[in-house]
Amino acid sequence: MKKIIIIGFAALLTGCGYANIDALKKDAPKKWKKQGFEVVDYEGFEWGLWLGGDYGGAKVWHRLKKIPDNGITYSGYLTKWGDETHVYGPIATDAIKP
């Protein structure tokens, strides 16, 4: 019985998390463009404690640049909250250059 519960819980976590990751990756360019940014690169994803991240969704991180380009690189992530996509960041990663 313990094995079934553990396997079921693991399947729930990975199944829901991957579905959110794929959906966020697909919608990222359009969502970031609405915020005034262009996706330069996919940085990765992370899962939280419940179903893959905050509020039931995974965090999908991207490297971004402003439109029009101001020479600064940004990092931000998208996450799902129910059927909504939420934007967090972006945070400048190289605003002060040596």
QUIFEN-V678706 format. One record per pair of residues at least 4 apart in sequence whose ideal C-beta (glycine too) atoms are under 8 Angstrom apart, sorted by sequence separation. I is the first residue (numbers start at 0). J is the second residue. If there is no record, write none. Layout:
# QUIFEN-V678706
((I:J) (I:J))
This chain:
# QUIFEN-V678706
((0:4) (1:5) (2:6) (3:7) (4:8) (5:9) (6:10) (7:11) (8:12) (9:13) (10:14) (11:15) (12:16) (13:17) (14:18) (15:19) (16:20) (17:21) (18:22) (19:23) (20:24) (21:25) (22:26) (23:27) (26:30) (27:31) (28:32) (29:33) (30:34) (32:36) (47:51) (51:55) (52:56) (64:68) (65:69) (79:83) (31:36) (32:37) (46:51) (47:52) (50:55) (51:56) (52:57) (53:58) (64:69) (79:84) (80:85) (31:37) (46:52) (47:53) (49:55) (50:56) (51:57) (52:58) (65:71) (78:84) (79:85) (31:38) (45:52) (64:71) (77:84) (78:85) (64:72) (65:73) (77:85) (28:37) (63:72) (64:73) (77:86) (78:87) (28:38) (62:72) (63:73) (77:87) (27:38) (46:57) (47:58) (62:73) (63:74) (75:86) (76:87) (45:57) (46:58) (62:74) (63:75) (75:87) (76:88) (44:57) (45:58) (61:74) (75:88) (27:41) (44:58) (60:74) (61:75) (74:88) (75:89) (44:59) (45:60) (60:75) (61:76) (73:88) (74:89) (75:90) (43:59) (44:60) (60:76) (61:77) (73:89) (74:90) (24:41) (43:60) (59:76) (73:90) (41:59) (42:60) (58:76) (59:77) (73:91) (74:92) (41:60) (42:61) (58:77) (59:78) (72:91) (73:92) (41:61) (42:62) (58:78) (71:91) (72:92) (23:44) (40:61) (41:62) (57:78) (71:92) (72:93) (39:61) (40:62) (56:78) (57:79) (71:93) (38:61) (39:62) (56:79) (71:94) (20:44) (38:62) (39:63) (54:78) (55:79) (56:80) (38:63) (39:64) (53:78) (54:79) (55:80) (37:63) (52:78) (54:80) (55:81) (63:89) (36:63) (37:64) (52:79) (53:80) (54:81) (36:64) (37:65) (36:65) (37:66) (58:87) (16:46) (31:61) (35:65) (36:66) (62:92) (20:51) (35:66) (54:85) (19:51) (27:59) (31:63) (42:74) (19:52) (23:56) (39:72) (12:46) (16:50) (17:51) (23:57) (27:61) (32:66) (15:50) (16:51) (24:59) (15:51) (16:52) (19:55) (23:59) (19:56) (20:57) (36:73) (12:50) (19:57) (11:50) (12:51) (20:59) (36:75) (15:55) (16:57) (31:75) (31:77) (30:77) (27:77) (26:77) (34:86) (36:89) (23:77) (30:84) (23:78) (31:86) (34:89) (23:79) (30:86) (22:79) (26:84) (19:78) (19:79) (23:84))
